[in-house]
Amino acid sequence: MALSLLARVSFLILVFTVSAFAQPPATQNQNPSLAQLRRDQALRYLEPATHMALAKYYRDRGDKLMAFCILEEARRSRFSQEDFNQAFQLAFGPTPFDNSKTAEEALLNQYSKTPDSIDLVRKLADLYISREDYLKAKQFLDVLIKQKPPKFSDVAAMAETLRRMQRKDEGESLLADFVRKYPDSEDSYGYQIDQVMKTEPATAKSLLIKAVAKYPDNGVYYFQLGVIAQNDGDIQQAENYFVKAAQLDPESLEVQAWVGRFFYKVKSDGVKALPYYLNAYLISPDAYETEYAESRIQKIVSEETEKRYEQLKKSNTPLEKILDDANPLLIEVAVNELAEKWDKKNIGLLIKLMEHDDGGVRWSATDAIMKNVDRSFDPTLKALLTDSDLRKRGLAAYIAVHLWKAESFDYMRQMLKEDAQLLRFDAVSALVIEGGPDGRKIVLEHRKYETNATLNMMIDSIKDK
């Protein structure tokens, strides 16, 4: 039962090649905001922004595993890496830095009107540094480092600029001068610690103890103390420091990924590692610390799912409770077992799961029904094909074409006319996968009416099959 989250990605990617555990929300179905997000996702299913919005909803409410599952399905089976990364940045990351000519002209225009604006000076310096135009950058950095007192980040930016201009000694002199003038500042401690962290850990530890006493909310200091403690073999102290660092610096990719690694590799505790890996992933899906965070998340969730499912079965946990679990993979395991040990009294539970926000759960429930029902299911299926939940209606298309064959084609032709991208996507997919040559013919005939570029690529891909 060693299942990978990636193995749960919709099987449709095999047909078309186109470009820890939080508690489940008790009232998610009654939340109009969530209902709107679900509808938006169905209407614009082939646009990554709607998947990001749904994932962000769960992230913001503490269900980071669900957010991860939604994002990974979008990332691995729906969108190109470029489109996914751009959408993720817009939804989760800081505003992308604009160093275009238009941005430069706008900043210079503002600066000409308010030359005393330090914020504008800093933005112009950043713009020219990003372009590697160090001479222009230095003009603005000169203004910044003359402030009393200057910001250490401005001094550090000047030092780096000078280094790239082959004037490294001047930059180091500026940094040393800042430390000399402001020895008790937070940044001065940080600079001094960085200089000795690797070569003189005892000196670094002494500085860190002083720094923490003076600046107790600085997560980096606790993180560095944790590194030293781990290197000294004091694992419990290292854990205390790392946990504190992660609490104080929740947006630090380095801290979250490293603390996850510490629990996973050093403490062999996947359950404790999981929240930190999820944090790292939701900062950057490419988070890496000797291994990609996504890979570690998949391993941990898969391993814990196996163990927990067996525990739930041994304790005679009601099926309804298992199917309401916060772990989507656990639900899938239960659904797969229901499919193998079929009892039609569970059909209602499976239909309910067709509304789930994890795509793998929705498909597993649909597949279980599709493999086991007969024509006695027709009245329920007809109701599903007109359900107000567009996602449920789309999934019903697969059951209909599988069960009814040619009798379903009029329903599919109507679905191909719907505004919702998901309904057209599911109609195309169902006809191709379950409809045989006649189903494919309907899809190819629809090509001249389809307005979505992605769907047209999908349709074009079957012409030679």
C-alpha positions in Angstrom: 0.0 0.0 0.0 3.0 2.3 -0.4 1.3 5.0 -2.3 2.9 8.2 -3.7 1.0 11.5 -3.9 2.2 11.9 -7.4 0.6 8.5 -8.3 -2.7 10.0 -7.4 -2.5 12.7 -10.1 -5.4 12.4 -12.6 -5.0 9.6 -15.1 -5.9 12.0 -17.8 -2.3 13.2 -18.2 -1.6 9.8 -19.6 -4.1 10.5 -22.4 -3.3 14.1 -23.1 0.2 15.6 -23.1 -0.4 19.3 -22.8 1.4 22.3 -21.8 1.1 18.1 10.4 -2.3 17.1 9.4 -4.7 20.0 10.0 -8.2 19.3 11.2 -10.7 19.4 8.4 -12.9 22.6 8.4 -16.1 21.7 10.2 -18.3 23.9 8.1 -16.4 24.1 4.8 -19.6 23.3 2.7 -21.4 26.2 4.3 -18.7 28.7 3.6 -19.9 30.9 0.6 -16.3 32.0 0.0 -15.2 28.4 -0.5 -18.2 27.7 -2.7 -17.3 30.6 -4.9 -13.7 29.4 -5.2 -14.9 25.9 -6.2 -17.2 27.4 -8.8 -14.5 29.7 -10.1 -12.1 26.7 -10.4 -14.7 24.8 -12.5 -15.5 27.8 -14.7 -11.8 28.5 -15.4 -10.3 25.1 -14.8 -7.6 25.5 -17.4 -6.3 28.7 -15.9 -3.8 28.2 -13.0 -5.0 31.2 -11.0 -8.2 29.4 -9.9 -6.2 26.5 -8.5 -3.9 28.9 -6.7 -6.8 30.6 -5.1 -8.3 27.4 -3.8 -4.9 26.3 -2.5 -4.4 29.6 -0.8 -7.7 29.3 0.9 -6.6 26.1 2.6 -3.1 27.5 3.3 -4.5 30.5 5.1 -6.8 28.3 7.3 -3.9 26.0 8.4 -4.7 23.0 6.1 -1.4 23.0 4.4 -1.5 19.4 3.3 -4.7 20.1 1.3 -3.0 23.2 -0.2 0.0 21.1 -1.2 -2.2 18.4 -2.8 -4.1 21.0 -4.9 -0.9 22.7 -6.0 0.9 19.5 -6.9 -2.0 18.3 -9.0 -2.0 21.6 -10.9 1.8 21.5 -11.1 2.2 18.0 -12.3 -0.8 17.3 -14.5 -2.4 20.6 -15.6 0.1 23.4 -16.4 3.6 24.0 -17.7 6.3 24.7 -15.2 6.5 28.3 -16.5 2.8 28.9 -16.1 2.6 27.3 -12.7 5.6 29.2 -11.4 4.2 32.5 -12.6 0.8 31.9 -11.1 2.3 30.7 -7.8 4.5 33.8 -7.5 1.5 36.0 -8.1 -0.7 34.2 -5.5 1.8 33.3 -2.8 5.0 35.2 -3.3 6.0 38.8 -3.1 5.2 41.1 -6.0 7.7 40.3 -8.8 10.4 42.9 -9.1 9.9 45.1 -12.2 13.2 46.4 -13.7 11.7 47.2 -17.1 12.3 50.4 -19.0 8.8 51.5 -18.2 9.4 51.0 -14.4 12.7 52.9 -14.6 11.1 55.9 -16.4 8.2 55.9 -13.8 10.7 55.9 -10.9 12.9 58.6 -12.4 9.8 60.7 -13.0 8.7 60.4 -9.4 12.3 61.0 -8.2 12.5 64.2 -10.2 9.5 65.5 -8.3 10.5 64.2 -4.8 14.3 63.9 -4.8 14.3 63.6 -1.0 12.5 60.3 -1.1 14.8 57.7 0.3 12.3 55.0 -0.7 12.6 56.0 -4.4 16.4 56.2 -4.1 16.4 52.6 -2.8 14.1 51.4 -5.5 16.3 52.9 -8.2 19.4 51.4 -6.6 17.7 48.0 -6.6 16.6 48.4 -10.2 20.1 49.2 -11.5 21.7 46.4 -9.4 19.2 43.9 -10.9 20.4 45.1 -14.4 24.0 44.9 -13.3 24.4 48.6 -14.1 26.7 49.1 -11.1 27.8 52.6 -11.9 24.3 53.9 -11.8 23.5 51.8 -8.8 26.4 53.2 -6.9 25.2 56.8 -7.5 22.0 56.0 -5.6 23.7 53.8 -3.0 26.0 56.7 -2.2 23.0 58.7 -1.1 21.7 55.8 1.0 24.8 55.1 3.0 25.1 58.7 3.9 21.9 58.5 6.0 22.4 58.8 9.7 22.4 56.0 10.7 22.5 54.1 7.4 20.6 50.9 7.0 22.9 47.9 7.1 21.1 46.4 4.0 22.1 49.5 2.1 25.7 49.3 3.3 25.8 45.6 2.4 24.3 46.4 -1.1 27.1 48.9 -1.6 29.7 46.4 -0.5 28.4 43.8 -2.9 28.3 46.4 -5.7 31.8 47.4 -5.1 32.9 43.8 -5.0 31.4 43.3 -8.5 33.2 46.4 -9.6 36.5 44.8 -8.5 36.7 47.0 -5.5 36.2 44.4 -2.8 38.5 46.0 -0.2 36.4 49.2 -0.2 33.3 47.2 0.4 34.7 45.3 3.3 36.0 48.6 4.8 32.4 50.0 4.6 31.0 46.9 6.5 33.8 47.0 9.1 33.1 50.8 9.6 29.4 50.1 10.2 30.2 47.5 12.8 32.7 49.8 14.5 30.2 52.7 14.7 27.1 50.6 15.6 28.6 47.5 17.5 25.4 46.7 19.4 23.0 46.9 16.4 21.2 43.7 15.3 22.9 43.8 11.9 26.3 44.2 13.4 25.9 41.1 15.5 24.6 39.3 12.4 27.6 40.4 10.3 30.1 39.4 13.0 28.5 36.0 13.6 28.5 35.3 9.9 32.2 35.9 9.7 33.1 33.3 12.3 30.2 30.8 12.1 32.1 28.2 10.2 35.7 28.8 11.3 35.2 29.8 15.0 32.0 28.2 16.3 32.9 28.9 19.9 33.3 32.6 19.2 30.1 32.5 17.1 28.2 30.9 20.0 29.4 33.6 22.4 28.2 36.3 20.1 24.9 34.6 19.5 24.2 34.3 23.2 24.7 38.0 23.6 22.7 38.7 20.4 19.7 36.6 21.6 19.7 38.3 24.9 19.5 41.7 23.2 17.3 40.7 20.2 15.1 37.7 21.4 12.8 37.8 18.3 15.5 37.2 15.8 14.9 33.7 14.4 18.2 33.5 12.5 20.2 33.7 15.8 18.3 30.7 17.2 18.8 28.9 13.9 22.5 29.4 14.1 22.6 28.3 17.7 20.8 25.2 16.6 23.4 24.5 14.0 26.2 24.8 16.5 24.4 22.6 19.1 23.8 19.9 16.4 27.4 20.0 15.4 28.4 19.7 19.1 26.1 16.6 19.4 23.6 18.2 21.7 20.5 17.1 19.7 17.9 18.1 22.2 19.2 21.6 22.5 19.5 21.8 18.8 15.8 20.8 18.5 14.8 23.5 21.0 16.7 26.1 19.1 15.4 25.0 15.7 11.8 25.0 16.8 12.1 28.5 18.2 13.8 29.7 15.0 11.0 28.3 12.9 8.4 29.9 15.1 10.1 33.3 14.8 10.9 33.1 11.1 8.0 31.3 9.4 8.7 32.9 6.0 12.4 31.8 5.9 12.8 29.0 3.3 16.2 28.1 4.6 15.0 27.8 8.2 11.8 25.8 7.4 13.5 23.4 5.1 16.4 22.8 7.4 14.2 22.2 10.5 12.2 19.8 8.4 15.4 18.0 7.4 16.6 17.9 11.1 13.4 16.1 12.2 13.4 13.8 9.2 17.1 12.8 9.0 18.5 13.4 12.5 15.4 12.6 14.7 13.8 10.1 12.2 10.5 11.8 13.0 8.5 12.3 9.8 5.4 13.5 11.6 7.3 16.4 13.2 9.2 17.1 10.0 6.0 17.3 7.8 4.8 20.8 8.9 8.1 22.4 8.3 8.5 20.7 4.8 4.9 21.9 4.0 5.9 25.4 5.1 9.0 25.3 2.9 7.0 24.1 -0.1 4.4 26.8 0.3 7.2 29.4 0.3 8.7 27.8 -2.8 7.5 24.6 -4.5 11.2 24.1 -5.5 12.4 24.1 -1.9 15.5 22.0 -1.6 17.6 20.8 1.3 19.6 17.8 0.2 16.3 16.6 -1.3 13.2 18.4 -2.7 10.6 19.2 0.0 7.8 17.8 -2.2 9.6 14.4 -2.3 9.9 14.3 1.4 6.3 15.3 1.9 5.2 12.5 -0.4 7.3 9.9 1.5 6.1 11.0 4.9 2.5 11.2 4.0 2.6 7.8 2.3 4.3 6.1 5.2 2.1 7.7 7.8 -1.1 6.9 5.8 -0.3 3.2 5.7 0.3 3.1 9.5 -2.7 5.2 10.4 -5.1 3.5 8.1 -4.3 0.1 9.7 -4.7 1.7 13.2 -8.1 3.1 12.3 -9.3 -0.2 11.0 -8.1 -2.1 14.1 -9.9 0.4 16.3 -13.1 0.0 14.3 -13.3 3.6 13.4 -16.6 4.3 11.5 -16.2 4.6 7.8 -17.8 8.0 7.7 -15.1 9.3 10.0 -12.3 7.9 7.9 -13.8 9.4 4.7 -13.9 12.8 6.5 -10.2 12.7 7.4 -7.9 15.7 6.8 -5.5 13.5 4.9 -6.7 13.1 1.3 -4.4 10.1 0.7 -6.0 8.3 3.6 -9.4 8.8 2.1 -8.2 7.4 -1.2 -6.9 4.3 0.5 -10.3 3.8 2.1 -12.1 4.4 -1.2 -9.9 2.0 -3.1 -10.8 -0.7 -0.5 -14.5 0.2 -0.8 -14.2 -0.3 -4.6 -12.7 -3.8 -4.1 -15.2 -4.8 -1.4 -18.2 -3.3 -3.0 -21.4 -2.6 -1.1 -23.9 -0.4 -2.8 -25.0 1.0 0.5 -21.8 3.1 0.4 -22.7 4.9 -2.9 -24.0 7.9 -1.1 -20.7 8.3 0.7 -18.8 8.1 -2.6 -21.1 10.6 -4.3 -20.4 13.0 -1.5 -16.6 12.6 -2.1 -17.1 13.7 -5.7 -17.3 17.2 -4.1 -14.0 16.9 -2.4 -11.4 19.6 -3.0 -8.6 17.1 -3.7 -8.6 15.9 -7.3 -7.3 12.5 -6.3 -10.2 11.9 -3.9 -12.8 13.1 -6.4 -11.4 10.7 -9.1 -11.0 7.7 -6.8 -14.7 8.1 -5.7 -15.8 8.4 -9.3 -13.8 5.5 -10.4 -15.1 3.3 -7.6 -18.7 4.0 -8.7 -17.9 3.6 -12.4 -16.4 0.2 -11.9 -19.3 -1.2 -9.8 -22.7 0.3 -10.7 -25.1 -1.0 -13.3 -28.1 0.5 -15.0 -30.0 0.6 -11.8 -27.8 3.6 -11.1 -29.4 5.5 -14.0 -31.8 7.8 -12.0 -29.0 8.9 -9.7 -26.6 9.4 -12.7 -29.1 11.6 -14.5 -29.4 13.8 -11.4 -25.6 14.0 -11.2 -25.4 15.2 -14.8 -27.5 18.3 -13.8 -25.9 18.8 -10.3 -25.3 22.3 -9.2 -21.7 21.4 -8.3 -19.9 21.7 -11.6 -17.1 19.4 -10.6 -19.5 16.6 -9.7 -21.4 17.1 -12.9 -18.2 16.8 -14.9 -17.2 13.6 -13.2 -20.6 12.2 -13.9 -19.7 12.4 -17.6 -17.1 9.6 -17.2 -19.7 7.3 -15.5 -22.3 8.1 -18.1 -20.1 7.4 -21.2 -18.7 4.3 -19.5 -22.2 2.9 -18.6 -24.4 4.2 -21.4 -22.0 4.4 -24.3 -23.9 5.9 -27.3 -26.9 6.8 -25.1 -24.7 9.3 -23.3 -23.6 11.2 -26.4 -26.4 13.7 -26.4 -25.6 14.6 -22.8 -21.9 15.0 -23.9 -22.8 17.2 -26.8 -24.7 19.5 -24.5 -21.8 19.5 -22.0 -19.4 20.5 -24.8 -21.5 23.7 -25.2 -21.2 24.7 -21.5 -19.3 27.8 -20.5 -17.4 26.0 -17.7 -14.0 24.9 -18.9 -14.1 21.9 -16.6 -17.3 20.6 -18.1 -15.9 20.8 -21.6 -12.6 19.3 -20.4 -14.4 16.3 -18.8 -16.8 15.8 -21.7 -13.8 15.6 -24.1 -11.9 13.3 -21.8 -14.8 11.0 -21.1 -15.6 10.7 -24.8 -12.0 9.9 -25.7 -11.4 7.5 -22.8 -14.8 5.7 -22.7 -16.6 6.5 -25.9 -14.7 4.5 -28.4 -14.3 5.6 -32.1 -17.8 7.3 -32.1 -16.9 9.3 -29.0 -13.6 10.4 -30.5 -15.6 11.4 -33.7 -17.8 13.7 -31.6 -14.7 15.3 -30.0 -13.1 15.9 -33.4 -16.3 17.4 -34.7 -16.4 19.8 -31.7 -12.9 21.1 -32.6 -14.1 23.8 -34.9 -16.4 25.2 -32.2 -13.9 25.1 -29.3 -12.5 28.4 -28.2 -10.0 27.3 -25.5 -6.4 26.8 -26.8 -5.6 24.1 -24.3 -8.7 22.1 -25.1 -7.9 22.5 -28.8 -4.4 21.1 -28.2 -6.0 18.1 -26.3 -8.3 17.5 -29.2 -5.5 17.8 -31.8 -3.5 15.3 -29.9 -6.0 12.5 -30.6 -6.1 12.9 -34.3 -3.3 10.5 -34.9 -4.4 8.0 -32.3 
